[in-house]
Amino acid sequence: MNRMPQAVRALLIVNIVVFATGFLLPDVGGQLVMTGALWFPANDHFGLWQVVSYMFLHGSPGHIFFNMFALVSFGKILEREWGASRFFIFYFLCGIGAALIQTGINWQEFNALHSRLIEAGMTPSGISSLLATGGGELPSDPAAKAALIESYGIYASPMLGASGAIYGLLVAFGFLYPNAKLALMFVPVPIAAKYFITGVLVLDLFSGVTGFSLFGGSIAHFAHLGGAAIGFLLMLLWRKRSAPPIWGMRAGC
């Protein structure tokens, strides 16, 4: 019963192997990020496969540790509830949904910044050149300069990590076991899943809207929320169709 189920085990192994390869071979790691991380669509490095491949890349030991810890903690329970095939489908749909939602928000922000730069007197070709090269003469106007720097941050900062899919698992666990007590390493008192997961989502929403994050910058908060939203919608769908013919699965394994 304690043996790790096959889907969680496979995801864990692939994530660790990819991270270890990039960590031990920096040149290979750089190529993995260039090819597999999720880049902004206007960037030449962007590829459609990245909405899947980005989930297997992580930026630091802490990043992969917490994602894999959550994958094992919650994923093994969900896989035993659903079976491997249904678990895989849920995991990847949440991860892909997180990627698309974060990309859509980035696109909206980028276009708004681009319009401000045009209004400040910059040309589209000039903006594209500065973004593509990462260098050149910056505008003298402080507001335009700030908008250009923010645009470059969107353009040149790829997204990576399994967090979007993991947030989908968190929501599914809370949906199925709302009163399960979660003992957290940084909170001395066990907390019911429904309160803990709600609190995490509210914190992510606050950070995404305000830009203030307790855990530092460069966190794709809307990807977290996107994965959680897809997970919630899937759970609502599966509650109405407990054994949908499309999955061909039983409720348990």
Steps between C-alpha positions, in 0.01 A plus 500: 500500500794730573661434161504814290247477212634487147396840362638694797816290492550566128450877539733508799776313315479710185503827693799396711696368201440817298596724793811296586611507136468876479657551842803279434545605135439879488537521121234233457288671763515826308390322185216331685371837618542651155303219340264375768405794723188696406603822323282795410341434156671803340840361600686298237559222754127432536362162391157343541646192674614724785151505656586140603881493523520796741348281772814285514748784554583663833719793589653394832524209746238668720266545204504134402498377860175671597328409172603134524414487870148618416479264202577199720292618798181573309554321171529150640165538679329631187651235274378224730156661484492538121752267344813591301338600170248737651767647728730569205217669309412719798863593570582602143173684441565709812858569394405593144212716623736679738739571212227637274348721769835647605593557134167672435552735792857570392376574148242747629756677720759505221256656252401768753866584558566500127220753447648725767839487329345592164322792664835609644639530147677167450455306177393134486825406324702685762321323782547161333871564450554597864311194622675259264853623578454590864702814443497837334407855587223520757239777486573802718145522633492309835150360441590373153826357631314312775244368248779377273680323784174336607434393140844347479434308821195339339673444166824351630394310815384145431268310732598163638390262772222259586322740737197555277430127486575467872242766584246298305584201721460715812153606394401142413619379840308777676194418292509131596630533857404850623533415868829311479752653739826616342805520724736761355866543583461875558162490686491318838124428494341266240263685264199361314571471128207727404645788706863446408438476125264799503762702686772406251280603206404832661869572565585425137218723377619783725858461378395479135288815519728713717841369394597449866613147577606349832712246313695737275464606139488307174203289611223440247211546741235494229636167378438365850148640495447374145595145595272522802212629286536218246518249784184639654311489169611143436386395846159657439476316168608168646261536792213515252648218291674279754619255236500681165521266198775717351742398776409132498591481869343379823474740794756300699810297423 
